[in-house]
């Protein structure tokens, strides 16, 4: 159930189908990691074999970014639903709320991660925020010990990409956790420090336009989209599986 675009594999399932698989992973004690794939990341991976391997090693590569959905359709692929990184995090929080799962939050500033945890606990009272740890803690032994002591089923890592994905790959075997997701700046959103785009932009897949208007300095990053679409359509080496 994956599709390949410029050498990067991406899941074709809907968000709900992915959640069903993730819940099964938790029930049977399987370790799985989630990474969000957007056009910028694919373009970087097309030039960086190490990054491409890091992304492709993940269990679930979710189609974050409307450009991924557009490219898939233009290539005759089957990706029809965008699954954003923060959208998946919120879906996992709802899953944890439904089943009473324990979560742990690692990354960002101390005040940010703690406030985000408080807000999440208020919004989803049936889940358990088993612990938090800010991203300034660098001692691997302490990080692993702290997370394992909390006994979470789900770990959210907010260190920025690809640092968070590297942390997960290097430490997941030592961590007694089922589900790992790198979530970038999502803790800033849950803490209230950063606001998401209005629903109109979210529902139409134009959140990138809202971000660009709010942060004009993102123009260089957004220029990767047309380059990505041209390269993805021209590419003949992509495959569906």
C-alpha positions, 0 to 999 in steps of 0.5 A: 500500500505504498507509492514511490515518487522520486525514490521516496515511498509514501503510503496510499492509505487514508488517515483512518486506514493508517490509524487502524494499522497503528492501533493494531501495532499497539495491540500486538506490541509492534514498533512503528515509526511515522514520518511526514513526506512533503515535496521539499523533503522529497526534493532533498532526498532525491539528492541525498541518499542517506536522507532517502534511506532514513525516510524509506526505513520508516513504517509509515510515510504519510503524504503531508503536503498537497503537492504529494497528492497532486503529483500522485494524481498526475502520475496516475497514482492512488494517493487521494488524501493528504495526511499532515504531520500535525493532523496525524498527531491530533488523530493519534491523540484522539486514538489515545483518548479513545483507548486510554493510551499513554503518550510522551512528549520530547522536544521544544523548550521546557515551557512550550512542551509543558504547556502543550501537554497541559492543553492536550490533557485538558482536551483529551482527558482519557489519554495519559500524558505520561511525561514530557522532556524538553529538547535541550536535554542531550544525554541519551541515557537520561532521555531513554531512562526518562521515557522508559520510566513513563511507559508510553505507547506513543512518543512524539519527538519535536526536534525538527527534521531530520534530527527527530527522525535520526533520534528515533532511528538511533534509539527506538530499539532501546525505548519501550514504545510502540509508536514513534512520530517526529512532529516538528513544531507541533508542540508550539501549536498545541501550546498556543504559541503558534496558530494554525491556518484558518479552516478554509485554508486547511480544508482546501489544502492551501495552508502553505499559502497562509504560511507564506502570507504570514512568513514571506521568508518561506518563499524559497521553500515554497519554490520547491513545489513547482520544481517537484511537480515537474520532476515527479511527472517527468520521472519514469523510475517511480513505481506503485506497490 
